[in-house]
């Protein structure tokens, strides 16, 4: 079986925004407490943050992290997380039926972000609260001293503004499960008035308005049209979310879900263009895909806590999916889709970063380790910076429920002109056949294989765990070669590969 690809230097989709490789941390389960924050841990720094986790986040080169929610933010009082810890209230979190100590708030998250080498994206509660609280939060975080909120921030230990540029105007406000759920007209008007107010404070802020929680919502895509008709010229990005599951235990259907993701992005891109045309606007709103990941393994074990059967526990084990090799292939396909749609998807955040449906896991008092999904995320984030190429792909395929002729070879290409490199990220969806890949390199200078990493040959159900953290790890590839202007490689069944070429 053979697949042919043409990669031309001048046929580009867009320059990839580094923020495409962002992440998300919510006050949910152990994402914060015993995830990033564990004062008694052997690696804890002076702020109580786990240094082993920080090192793994830095390894991923995560450019931006969304915080503090998620569903959590829709009933969150940001003021609870500032000031002396011994005076902060414990609150009951209605979203996840747990208790929140507020030991970590915006100051602590800012310190952690600086240590992890990442930028903050803060979410505002537009569920149970509104415009005034949003304005106060932004002024507290970014305002000058000499004003009420700036002086309060200084009194709490930080004289200089945090300088946060990215602000999410609520979370999943289309969802009936959300505290403060609103209709599209209600939310669109509130989002517009909030955005106008925040821009009166600082016109350079980047504001993200809530789009659909998923493409199966009854209100999709009318929600985006109505909301954007209210606030198009006041915001910069529309937020989309999607989670991926293989509940039917059908790998072919599961790995085809990238086609559903692509259609979702395309529909919202068209909706953005429609509203832009109707408003005669010169502004180009783009997509912030600020929640995406595999999520289904932990559903059954989470039900007791979410139903309230265990009271209001603090930082219980919730949404702790243990990912397998099959999930790593899925994450590779998702990231390829974002790269191919990087003209409209400018921000994306894997949800989440630590413990809660995450590439990084921790044991309280013990080790931190990389899940199987860590690796495709790592390769894309580290080597997927540059220009996304418009590849011409001819691959055999198969029909699935979500799309016909799903190609067995899922591939994206990134040209890093500054670094003189060309990188391909490739997934073979075929369960039983090796595919011969032939990539015609057009317009590029002489190339040679600089790095070749492979995830292959493992059972689909294989996982990385506390006791066996390296079951799934990349291996040095062999056989990839460049000759006569073409890259050739063999793609084993159900495999992921990163092939990086050095350009002369």
ABEGO torsion letter per residue (X at the ends): XBBBBBBBAABBABBBBAAAABBBBBBBEAAABGBABBAABAABBAAGBBAAAAAAAAAAGBABBBOAOEAAAAABBAAAABEBAAABBBBBBAAAGBBBAGABBAAAAAAAAAAAGBBBBBBBBAAABBAAAAAAAAAAAABBBGBAAAAAAAAAGBABBAGBABBBBEBGAABAABBGBBBAAAAAAAAAAAAAAAAAABAABBBBBBBBABAABAAOAAAAAAAAAAAAAABABBBBBBBBBBAAGBAAAAAAAAAAAAAAAAAAAAAAAAAAAAAGBABBBBBBBABBEBBAAAAAAAAAAAAGAAEBBBGBBBGBBBBBAAAAAAAAAAAAAAAAAAAABABBBBOBABGBGBABBBBBGBBBBBBAAAAAAAAAAAAABEBBBBBBBBBBBBBBAABBGBBABBBBBBBBAAAGBBBBBBBBABAABBBBBBBBBBGBBBBBBABBBBBBGBBAABBBBAABAAABBBBBBBGBBBBGGBBBBBBBBGBBBBBBBBBX
